[in-house]
Amino acid sequence: MLAIQMNIFMVILLSSIAVHACFKLERKEQVNRLFLALIFLTILILILEILSVSLNSSTYIDYIILHKLVDTLGFTLAPLVSICAVLYVYRRTNKYKKINLNKFLLLSVPFVVNSIISLGSYKFNWIFGITNENIYTRGPLFFVSPMTSYFYYIINLLFLYNAREKLSREELLILSLLTVIPSVLSIFQLYYFVYLTIWNSVAIAVVINYVFIVHSQTAIDSLTGLGNRIAYDEYLAIISRKSNIVLAVVNIDLDDFKSINDVFGHHAGDNVLRVFARELEDVFGDKGVSIRLGGDEFIVLINENQKEILENYITTLKNRINTYNKSSNMPYRIKFSYGMAIFNNTYNSVQELIQYSDKLMYEEKKMRGRVTCFTQGELSQGSFFADPLHKSD
């Protein structure tokens, strides 16, 4: 009875979180849709488990068919929760990589096998059986269902291991709970199946992850969607743990931004910030972390140390901004200055690298002076410049 009450409590809790998440999370983002799917699937499995345990009695002998249907559906859908967790972790740790369809189809093979055996269990009692007294029993192939879930648990851990250098320790721990808690407590339920620990543990892990997601949103700049100073500090902490640092820093400052605000209003200024942030994400999204430090100041931390590649990124950004300026028909033009530096053995720390990049940017702004960036009806070429990439150059 206590087990059922715990399941009911988790259903109510997850349902409340699901409602909150539907309003709180941006559902256009695939990672958020996957997390919502994880919540709803967990709720469904918890409800099926409540029904299964409730029907598991000779008192409800007239409901044997319903009992079989509930258990068949439960064993068939159970691995979907693990699959959803795998996809969520993958998307969370590989924000800009598309999910490879061939690999996904390969990963789905254990699920398909489990589904076939689960559906067949309704008639052949492979994974489970329901006696004439309406009592649940384990079948000879019962191990297929937990082994399928454990397969996806292992895949999840492999994804996390490969992404360990991109994640903060806190995020790595929180995401691992989606695997560690269910895998440990499922062993307990496998031996003592009267205790319902698996799906309650999944629910607990989902709740902890949602709390972390809500907390993580404090590290996002609300205007541009880029990371803010909190995200900046967290990323620097991740970099500091690395023994072999591969890093380039680009400090960026928008030119004449105050003039745009003063002449055309803050709405125009906000539009400039959003447009520039979007272009930064499109150029550097899968190569580094783009941060809005405040006002019109941005910084990009790139996992790259090849000068030619970095220059190509900057050229691409210039071209995209120029294209926008030519096509937008706005009475102002977006322009920016930047300083870029690559980490090498002449720097004592990453912070020194960032300070040097920032210094290069401001020195160049002083050298070339100011050029108005709003000329009605006339296309104005943004002022860009190249600067030393290495301190030793």
C-alpha positions in Angstrom: 0.0 0.0 0.0 2.9 2.4 0.9 4.4 1.7 -2.5 1.2 2.7 -4.3 1.0 5.8 -2.2 4.5 6.8 -3.1 3.7 6.3 -6.8 0.6 8.5 -6.5 2.7 11.2 -4.8 5.3 11.1 -7.6 2.5 11.3 -10.3 1.1 14.4 -8.6 4.6 15.9 -8.2 5.6 15.2 -11.8 2.3 16.5 -13.1 2.8 19.8 -11.3 6.3 20.0 -12.7 5.0 19.2 -16.2 2.5 22.1 -16.0 5.2 24.5 -14.7 7.7 23.3 -17.4 5.2 23.9 -20.2 5.1 27.6 -19.2 8.7 27.9 -18.1 10.7 26.1 -20.8 11.1 27.2 -24.4 9.4 24.4 -26.2 10.9 25.3 -29.6 14.2 23.9 -28.3 14.6 20.2 -28.8 16.3 19.6 -25.5 13.3 21.0 -23.7 10.8 18.9 -25.7 12.9 15.8 -24.9 12.8 16.7 -21.2 9.0 17.2 -21.3 8.7 13.8 -23.0 10.8 12.3 -20.2 8.4 13.7 -17.6 5.2 12.5 -19.4 6.6 9.1 -20.1 7.6 8.7 -16.4 4.1 9.8 -15.3 2.6 7.2 -17.7 4.7 4.3 -16.4 4.0 5.3 -12.8 0.3 5.2 -13.5 0.6 1.8 -15.2 2.5 0.5 -12.2 -0.2 1.7 -9.9 -2.8 0.0 -11.9 -0.8 -3.2 -12.2 -0.2 -3.5 -8.4 -3.8 -2.6 -7.7 -5.2 -5.3 -10.0 -2.7 -7.9 -8.8 -5.3 -9.7 -6.5 -7.8 -12.5 -6.8 -10.3 -10.0 -5.6 -10.2 -8.5 -9.2 -10.2 -11.9 -11.0 -12.7 -10.5 -13.5 -10.1 -8.0 -14.7 -7.4 -10.5 -15.8 -7.5 -9.2 -19.4 -7.1 -5.6 -18.2 -4.2 -6.7 -15.9 -2.5 -8.3 -18.9 -3.0 -5.3 -21.0 -1.6 -2.9 -18.4 1.5 -5.1 -17.8 2.0 -5.6 -21.6 1.9 -1.8 -22.1 4.2 -1.2 -19.1 6.9 -3.6 -20.2 6.7 -2.4 -23.8 7.0 1.3 -23.0 9.5 1.1 -20.1 12.7 1.3 -22.2 11.3 4.5 -23.9 12.1 6.3 -20.6 15.7 5.3 -20.9 15.8 6.2 -24.6 14.4 9.6 -23.9 16.9 10.1 -21.1 19.7 9.2 -23.6 18.5 11.6 -26.2 18.0 14.4 -23.6 21.6 13.9 -22.3 23.0 13.8 -25.8 21.2 17.0 -26.8 22.2 18.7 -23.6 25.9 17.8 -24.1 25.9 18.3 -27.9 23.7 21.3 -28.3 24.6 22.0 -32.0 25.1 18.4 -33.3 22.3 16.8 -35.1 21.2 13.3 -34.0 22.6 10.8 -36.4 19.6 8.9 -37.8 21.6 5.7 -38.5 23.0 5.6 -35.0 19.6 6.3 -33.6 18.1 3.4 -35.6 20.9 1.2 -34.3 20.2 2.2 -30.7 16.6 1.4 -31.2 17.2 -2.3 -31.9 17.1 -3.4 -28.2 13.9 -1.4 -27.8 12.3 -3.1 -30.8 13.4 -6.6 -29.5 12.0 -5.8 -26.1 8.7 -4.6 -27.6 8.2 -7.7 -29.6 8.9 -10.0 -26.6 6.7 -7.8 -24.3 3.8 -7.8 -26.7 4.2 -11.6 -27.2 4.1 -12.0 -23.4 0.4 -11.2 -23.4 -0.2 -14.6 -24.9 3.0 -16.6 -24.3 4.0 -15.4 -20.8 7.6 -14.7 -22.0 8.4 -11.7 -19.7 5.5 -12.0 -17.3 2.4 -14.1 -16.8 -0.9 -13.6 -15.1 -2.3 -16.7 -13.3 -5.9 -17.7 -13.3 -6.1 -16.1 -9.9 -5.0 -12.8 -11.4 -1.6 -12.9 -9.8 1.5 -11.5 -11.6 4.5 -13.9 -12.1 7.8 -13.4 -13.8 8.4 -15.2 -17.1 11.5 -17.1 -18.4 12.5 -14.0 -20.5 11.9 -11.5 -17.7 15.6 -10.4 -17.8 15.1 -8.9 -21.3 13.3 -5.8 -20.0 15.9 -4.8 -17.3 18.8 -5.6 -19.6 17.3 -3.3 -22.3 17.1 -0.5 -19.8 20.7 -1.2 -18.6 21.9 -1.0 -22.2 20.6 2.5 -22.5 22.0 3.4 -19.0 25.5 2.4 -20.3 25.0 4.5 -23.4 24.0 7.4 -21.2 27.2 7.1 -19.1 29.3 6.9 -22.2 27.8 10.2 -23.5 28.5 11.8 -20.2 32.1 10.5 -20.1 32.8 11.9 -23.6 31.3 15.2 -22.6 32.9 15.5 -19.2 35.3 18.3 -20.2 32.4 20.4 -21.6 30.3 20.2 -18.4 30.6 21.7 -15.0 31.0 19.2 -12.2 27.5 20.1 -11.0 25.9 19.5 -14.3 27.8 16.2 -14.8 26.6 15.0 -11.5 23.0 16.0 -12.1 22.8 14.4 -15.5 24.4 11.2 -14.2 21.6 10.9 -11.7 19.2 10.0 -14.5 21.2 6.8 -14.9 22.8 6.1 -11.6 19.8 6.3 -9.3 17.5 4.1 -11.4 20.3 1.5 -12.2 21.1 1.1 -8.5 17.6 0.9 -7.2 16.4 -1.3 -10.0 18.8 -4.0 -8.7 16.9 -3.8 -5.4 13.5 -4.3 -7.1 14.8 -7.1 -9.2 15.5 -9.1 -6.0 12.6 -7.8 -4.0 9.9 -7.1 -6.6 7.2 -6.3 -3.9 9.1 -3.0 -3.4 8.5 -0.4 -6.2 11.7 1.5 -6.4 12.6 1.8 -10.1 10.1 4.4 -11.3 10.1 6.3 -8.1 13.8 6.6 -8.4 13.4 7.8 -12.0 10.9 10.4 -10.8 13.3 11.6 -8.2 16.1 12.0 -10.8 13.8 13.9 -13.1 12.7 16.3 -10.3 16.4 17.0 -9.4 17.2 17.6 -13.1 14.3 20.0 -13.4 15.4 22.0 -10.4 18.8 22.2 -12.1 17.3 23.3 -15.4 15.4 26.2 -13.7 18.6 27.1 -11.8 20.5 27.1 -15.1 18.2 29.6 -16.7 19.7 32.2 -14.3 22.9 31.9 -16.4 21.1 33.0 -19.6 20.8 36.6 -20.7 17.1 37.2 -21.1 17.4 39.6 -24.0 19.8 37.8 -26.3 19.5 34.2 -25.2 23.3 34.0 -24.8 25.1 33.1 -21.6 25.6 35.8 -19.1 28.3 36.4 -16.5 27.2 33.4 -14.4 27.7 31.2 -17.5 31.0 32.9 -18.2 32.3 32.1 -14.7 31.1 28.5 -14.9 32.8 28.0 -18.3 36.1 29.4 -17.0 35.9 27.0 -14.1 35.5 24.1 -16.5 38.5 25.3 -18.5 40.6 25.7 -15.4 40.2 21.9 -14.7 41.9 21.0 -18.1 45.5 20.1 -18.1 46.0 20.8 -21.9 44.2 24.0 -22.7 43.1 24.7 -26.3 41.5 28.1 -26.3 41.1 31.3 -28.2 39.3 34.4 -26.9 37.5 37.0 -28.9 36.4 40.2 -27.0 33.8 42.1 -29.0 32.4 45.6 -28.5 29.6 47.1 -30.7 30.5 50.5 -32.1 28.3 53.6 -31.6 25.8 51.5 -29.7 25.0 54.4 -27.3 24.3 56.6 -30.3 21.8 54.1 -31.7 20.0 54.0 -28.3 20.0 57.8 -28.1 18.8 58.5 -31.6 16.5 55.6 -32.4 15.5 54.5 -28.9 16.1 51.5 -26.7 13.9 49.3 -28.9 16.3 49.7 -31.8 19.3 49.1 -29.4 17.7 45.9 -28.2 17.1 44.7 -31.8 20.8 45.3 -32.5 21.8 43.2 -29.5 19.5 40.4 -30.5 20.6 40.4 -34.1 24.3 40.4 -33.2 23.8 37.6 -30.6 22.0 35.5 -33.2 24.9 35.9 -35.7 27.4 35.0 -33.0 25.5 31.8 -32.2 25.2 30.9 -35.9 29.0 31.4 -36.4 30.4 30.1 -33.1 27.6 28.0 -31.7 29.1 24.5 -32.0 32.7 25.8 -31.7 32.6 27.6 -28.4 30.6 29.6 -25.9 29.2 33.1 -26.7 28.6 35.4 -23.7 27.0 38.8 -23.3 29.1 40.4 -20.6 26.8 43.4 -20.3 25.7 46.4 -22.4 27.2 46.1 -25.8 30.1 43.8 -24.7 30.4 40.2 -25.8 33.1 37.5 -25.4 33.5 34.2 -27.3 35.5 31.4 -25.8 36.5 29.0 -28.6 38.0 25.5 -28.4 40.5 26.2 -31.2 44.1 27.4 -31.5 44.7 27.5 -35.3 45.0 31.1 -36.5 43.7 30.4 -40.0 40.5 28.7 -38.7 39.8 31.5 -36.3 40.3 34.2 -39.0 37.8 32.3 -41.1 35.3 32.5 -38.3 35.7 36.2 -38.0 35.4 36.7 -41.7 32.2 34.7 -41.7 30.9 36.9 -38.9 31.8 40.1 -40.8 30.1 38.8 -43.9 26.9 37.9 -42.1 26.8 41.3 -40.4 27.4 43.1 -43.7 24.6 41.0 -45.3 22.2 42.0 -42.6 23.2 45.7 -42.9 22.5 45.6 -46.6 19.2 43.8 -46.4 17.7 45.3 -43.2 16.9 48.8 -44.5 17.5 50.1 -41.1 18.7 53.7 -40.7 21.7 52.5 -38.7 24.4 49.9 -39.3 25.7 47.3 -36.9 29.5 47.6 -36.5 31.8 46.0 -34.1 35.4 46.0 -32.9 37.2 42.9 -31.6 40.4 41.7 -30.1 41.4 38.1 -30.4 44.2 36.1 -28.7 45.2 32.4 -28.6 46.3 30.7 -25.5 50.0 29.6 -25.5 52.8 29.3 -23.1 53.4 33.0 -22.9 50.3 33.4 -20.7 50.3 32.5 -17.1 46.5 32.0 -17.0 43.4 32.1 -19.0 42.4 35.3 -17.3 45.6 36.9 -18.6 44.7 35.8 -22.1 41.2 37.4 -21.7 42.7 40.6 -20.4 45.2 40.8 -23.4 42.4 40.2 -25.9 40.3 42.9 -24.2 43.3 45.3 -24.4 43.8 44.6 -28.1 40.1 45.5 -28.7 40.2 48.8 -26.9 43.6 49.8 -28.4 42.2 49.3 -31.9 39.1 51.3 -31.1 41.3 54.2 -30.1 43.6 53.9 -33.2 40.9 54.1 -35.8 38.6 56.6 -34.1 34.8 56.8 -34.4 32.8 56.7 -37.6 29.0 57.3 -37.4 27.1 54.1 -38.0 23.8 55.5 -39.1 23.5 57.1 -42.5 19.9 57.2 -43.8 19.7 55.4 -47.2 23.4 54.8 -47.5 25.0 51.5 -46.9 27.8 51.9 -44.4 30.6 49.3 -44.3 31.2 48.1 -40.8 34.7 48.9 -39.5 36.5 45.6 -38.7 40.2 45.0 -38.0 42.7 42.3 -37.7 45.0 42.2 -34.6 47.7 39.9 -33.3 46.4 36.5 -32.4 49.3 35.5 -30.2 50.8 37.5 -27.5 54.2 36.5 -28.8 53.6 37.6 -32.3 
